[in-house]
């Protein structure tokens, strides 16, 4: 029960803080929202990861089949 109450209080604080920020500093609030949106949409770049693995295997002398 205590955890649920804490989650509700945290949600309410965040909600009211975001609204207060939007009223007081609309540019800052818009930038914060844009950053959160970008974080949600970010996807790891698979070619770079594959390239890193290739470098690691070459350094270890391991040969991979594709």
LUMRO-663092 format. One line per field, with one value per residue: residue number from 1; residue in one letter; x, y, z of N, C-alpha, C in turn. Coordinates in Angstrom, 3 decimals. Layout:
# LUMRO-663092
k	[NUM, ...]
r	[A, ...]
n_east	[X, ...]
n_north	[Y, ...]
n_up	[Z, ...]
ca_east	[X, ...]
ca_north	[Y, ...]
ca_up	[Z, ...]
c_east	[X, ...]
c_north	[Y, ...]
c_up	[Z, ...]
# end
This chain:
# LUMRO-663092
k	[1, 2, 3, 4, 5, 6, 7, 8, 9, 10, 11, 12, 13, 14, 15, 16, 17, 18, 19, 20, 21, 22, 23, 24, 25, 26, 27, 28, 29, 30, 31, 32, 33, 34, 35, 36, 37, 38, 39, 40, 41, 42, 43, 44, 45, 46, 47, 48, 49, 50, 51, 52, 53, 54, 55, 56, 57, 58, 59, 60, 61, 62, 63, 64, 65, 66]
r	[X, X, X, X, X, X, X, X, X, X, X, X, X, X, X, X, X, X, X, X, X, X, X, X, X, X, X, X, X, X, X, X, X, X, X, X, X, X, X, X, X, X, X, X, X, X, X, X, X, X, X, X, X, X, X, X, X, X, X, X, X, X, X, X, X, X]
n_east	[0.821, 1.927, 3.829, 2.240, 0.921, 3.129, 3.938, 1.729, 1.880, 4.384, 3.794, 1.858, 3.345, 5.231, 3.535, 2.338, 4.637, 5.626, 3.565, 3.681, 6.225, 5.846, 4.096, 5.618, 8.188, 8.102, 9.818, 11.879, 10.400, 9.414, 11.795, 12.679, 10.647, 11.082, 13.610, 12.992, 11.312, 13.084, 14.791, 13.104, 12.692, 15.156, 17.284, 19.612, 22.570, 23.009, 24.951, 27.334, 27.745, 28.097, 30.427, 32.196, 32.231, 33.408, 35.979, 36.856, 36.883, 38.799, 41.039, 41.303, 41.836, 39.924, 37.825, 34.889, 31.944, 29.781]
n_north	[-1.197, 1.226, 1.664, 2.094, 4.467, 6.164, 6.085, 7.315, 9.864, 10.692, 10.719, 12.755, 14.961, 15.177, 15.719, 18.171, 19.715, 19.723, 21.112, 23.598, 24.398, 24.614, 26.775, 28.836, 28.867, 28.483, 27.890, 26.334, 24.161, 23.142, 22.366, 20.393, 18.496, 17.822, 16.619, 14.354, 13.037, 12.458, 10.678, 8.509, 7.739, 6.984, 4.678, 2.030, 2.091, -0.300, -0.985, 0.214, -1.147, -3.750, -3.319, -2.760, -5.261, -6.743, -5.624, -6.408, -9.209, -9.495, -8.551, -10.498, -12.646, -14.367, -16.030, -15.265, -16.662, -15.538]
n_up	[0.000, 0.785, -1.191, -3.447, -2.755, -2.635, -5.339, -6.547, -5.377, -6.387, -9.123, -9.157, -8.260, -10.333, -12.464, -11.708, -11.478, -14.114, -15.390, -14.061, -14.790, -17.548, -17.660, -16.463, -17.698, -20.780, -22.971, -21.881, -20.951, -23.368, -24.594, -22.792, -23.118, -25.790, -25.637, -24.078, -25.877, -27.970, -26.664, -26.285, -28.927, -29.801, -31.334, -31.206, -33.197, -35.396, -37.453, -36.506, -34.112, -35.098, -36.526, -34.453, -33.164, -35.188, -35.264, -32.730, -32.971, -34.970, -33.614, -31.678, -33.222, -34.088, -36.331, -37.991, -39.394, -41.951]
ca_east	[0.000, 2.811, 4.454, 1.227, 0.735, 4.338, 3.885, 0.710, 2.440, 5.432, 3.125, 1.208, 4.402, 5.788, 2.492, 2.201, 5.896, 5.679, 2.615, 4.209, 7.359, 5.312, 3.537, 6.649, 9.274, 7.627, 10.923, 12.561, 9.489, 9.382, 13.088, 12.671, 9.748, 11.750, 14.673, 12.352, 10.821, 14.245, 15.283, 12.202, 12.802, 16.527, 17.534, 21.052, 23.014, 23.504, 26.199, 28.477, 27.939, 28.664, 31.802, 32.969, 32.423, 34.361, 37.301, 37.209, 37.216, 40.078, 42.085, 41.465, 42.222, 38.799, 37.199, 33.441, 31.292, 28.609]
ca_north	[0.000, 2.381, 1.859, 2.659, 5.866, 6.879, 6.228, 8.324, 11.169, 11.031, 11.065, 14.052, 15.982, 15.343, 16.335, 19.585, 20.396, 19.932, 22.181, 24.853, 24.737, 25.039, 28.124, 29.808, 28.889, 27.624, 27.433, 25.251, 23.016, 22.574, 21.696, 19.183, 17.541, 17.391, 15.698, 13.100, 12.393, 11.904, 9.509, 7.385, 7.341, 6.602, 3.260, 1.846, 1.957, -1.667, -1.106, 0.569, -2.253, -4.850, -2.944, -2.939, -6.693, -7.188, -5.215, -7.243, -10.549, -9.410, -8.398, -11.780, -13.659, -15.281, -15.831, -15.482, -16.925, -14.665]
ca_up	[0.000, 0.889, -2.504, -4.345, -2.356, -3.060, -6.793, -6.859, -4.995, -7.357, -10.380, -8.991, -8.200, -11.678, -13.286, -11.345, -11.791, -15.562, -15.735, -13.537, -15.645, -18.844, -17.510, -16.114, -18.681, -21.876, -23.819, -21.169, -20.938, -24.720, -24.811, -21.975, -23.773, -27.014, -25.237, -23.682, -27.091, -28.676, -25.927, -26.568, -30.326, -30.132, -31.554, -31.373, -34.581, -35.550, -38.208, -35.665, -33.184, -35.873, -36.842, -33.226, -32.979, -36.200, -34.785, -31.576, -33.459, -35.668, -32.608, -30.994, -34.192, -34.260, -37.629, -37.942, -40.676, -42.110]
c_east	[0.865, 3.455, 3.486, 1.011, 1.926, 4.343, 2.871, 1.234, 3.516, 4.822, 2.511, 2.235, 4.962, 4.792, 2.384, 3.471, 5.987, 4.745, 3.126, 5.380, 6.870, 4.721, 4.631, 7.713, 8.905, 8.748, 11.651, 11.694, 9.436, 10.668, 13.153, 11.804, 10.383, 12.858, 14.082, 11.851, 11.969, 14.789, 14.414, 12.392, 14.186, 16.640, 19.034, 21.411, 23.692, 24.777, 27.433, 28.776, 28.574, 30.123, 32.696, 33.233, 33.449, 35.780, 37.766, 37.632, 38.541, 41.224, 42.344, 41.907, 41.141, 38.155, 35.723, 32.918, 30.041, 27.466]
c_north	[1.261, 2.702, 2.513, 4.136, 6.696, 7.097, 7.284, 9.717, 11.614, 11.449, 12.453, 15.181, 16.251, 16.074, 17.826, 20.353, 20.696, 21.055, 23.542, 25.333, 25.253, 26.447, 29.162, 29.975, 28.000, 27.108, 26.253, 23.998, 22.342, 21.813, 20.382, 18.100, 16.971, 16.384, 14.350, 12.329, 11.756, 10.670, 8.294, 6.857, 6.821, 5.091, 3.086, 1.630, 0.603, -1.764, -0.774, -0.554, -3.430, -4.569, -3.119, -4.412, -7.234, -6.829, -6.077, -8.628, -10.550, -9.305, -9.711, -12.888, -14.696, -14.976, -16.169, -15.778, -16.072, -15.408]
c_up	[0.000, -0.458, -3.486, -4.040, -2.811, -4.570, -7.210, -6.536, -5.976, -8.689, -10.292, -8.974, -9.586, -12.574, -12.984, -11.660, -13.280, -15.995, -15.271, -14.389, -16.994, -18.774, -17.300, -17.176, -19.866, -22.775, -23.187, -21.173, -22.306, -25.014, -24.038, -22.618, -25.040, -26.699, -24.844, -24.900, -27.863, -27.984, -26.192, -27.979, -30.692, -30.275, -31.745, -32.838, -34.750, -36.381, -37.378, -34.687, -33.903, -36.212, -35.617, -32.964, -33.968, -35.774, -33.624, -32.040, -34.210, -34.678, -31.878, -31.938, -34.414, -35.600, -37.528, -39.332, -40.754, -42.728]
# end
